[in-house]
């Protein structure tokens, strides 16, 4: 898996981000979401969770996904 996404998941505990994510983090998150079979043509924002080792990804001004690290494998969940 991409090193930046792994780093964002590892550092997500206790951090608050004011911006919407770096271009590289957006690109890597988009790739993870697409590889899981979900639609994501444009990433609007990527936000590491304050606790729990997950990243929330907003795509296409419509979709919201959560990427979680589960023992070195990444899962993508659709947030309704």
VENSUL-V485989 format. One record per pair of residues at least 4 apart in sequence whose C-alpha atoms are under 7 Angstrom apart, sorted by the first residue. I is the first residue (numbers start at 1). J is the second residue. D is the distance in Angstrom with one decimal. If there is no record, write none. Layout:
BEGIN
I | J | D
I | J | D
END
This chain:
BEGIN
2 | 6 | 6.4
2 | 28 | 6.6
3 | 7 | 6.1
4 | 8 | 6.1
4 | 25 | 6.2
5 | 9 | 6.2
5 | 25 | 6.1
5 | 28 | 6.5
5 | 29 | 6.8
6 | 10 | 6.2
7 | 11 | 6.0
8 | 12 | 5.8
8 | 48 | 6.4
9 | 48 | 6.6
9 | 53 | 4.8
9 | 54 | 5.5
9 | 55 | 6.5
10 | 53 | 6.0
12 | 48 | 5.1
12 | 49 | 5.5
12 | 50 | 5.7
12 | 51 | 6.5
12 | 53 | 5.7
13 | 49 | 6.8
13 | 50 | 4.9
13 | 51 | 4.5
13 | 52 | 6.6
13 | 53 | 6.5
14 | 50 | 5.0
14 | 51 | 6.3
15 | 50 | 5.6
16 | 50 | 6.5
17 | 47 | 6.9
20 | 45 | 4.5
20 | 46 | 5.5
20 | 47 | 6.5
21 | 25 | 6.2
21 | 26 | 6.3
21 | 45 | 6.0
21 | 46 | 5.0
21 | 47 | 6.5
22 | 26 | 6.2
23 | 27 | 6.2
24 | 28 | 6.2
25 | 29 | 6.0
26 | 30 | 6.0
26 | 43 | 6.1
26 | 46 | 6.2
27 | 31 | 6.3
28 | 32 | 6.4
29 | 33 | 6.2
30 | 34 | 6.1
30 | 40 | 6.3
30 | 43 | 6.6
31 | 35 | 5.9
32 | 36 | 6.3
33 | 37 | 6.8
33 | 38 | 5.7
33 | 40 | 6.9
33 | 76 | 6.4
34 | 38 | 5.1
34 | 39 | 6.1
34 | 40 | 6.4
36 | 76 | 6.6
40 | 59 | 5.2
40 | 60 | 6.3
41 | 59 | 6.9
41 | 60 | 6.1
42 | 59 | 5.5
42 | 60 | 5.1
43 | 58 | 5.9
43 | 59 | 4.4
43 | 60 | 6.3
44 | 58 | 5.3
44 | 59 | 5.4
44 | 60 | 6.7
44 | 61 | 6.6
45 | 57 | 5.9
45 | 58 | 5.2
46 | 55 | 6.7
46 | 56 | 5.7
46 | 57 | 4.6
46 | 58 | 6.5
47 | 55 | 5.6
47 | 56 | 5.2
47 | 57 | 6.6
48 | 54 | 6.0
48 | 55 | 4.2
48 | 56 | 6.2
49 | 53 | 6.5
49 | 54 | 5.5
49 | 55 | 5.7
53 | 68 | 6.6
53 | 69 | 6.8
54 | 66 | 6.6
54 | 67 | 5.6
54 | 68 | 4.6
54 | 69 | 6.8
55 | 66 | 5.6
55 | 67 | 5.2
55 | 68 | 6.7
56 | 64 | 7.0
56 | 65 | 5.7
56 | 66 | 4.5
56 | 67 | 6.4
57 | 64 | 5.7
57 | 65 | 5.1
57 | 66 | 6.2
58 | 63 | 5.8
58 | 64 | 4.6
58 | 65 | 6.5
59 | 63 | 5.0
59 | 64 | 6.3
64 | 78 | 6.2
64 | 79 | 5.3
65 | 76 | 6.4
65 | 77 | 5.5
65 | 78 | 4.6
65 | 79 | 5.4
66 | 76 | 5.6
66 | 77 | 5.2
66 | 78 | 6.5
66 | 79 | 6.9
67 | 74 | 6.5
67 | 75 | 5.6
67 | 76 | 4.6
67 | 77 | 6.6
68 | 74 | 5.5
68 | 75 | 5.3
68 | 76 | 6.6
69 | 73 | 5.7
69 | 74 | 4.7
69 | 75 | 6.6
70 | 74 | 5.9
70 | 75 | 7.0
END
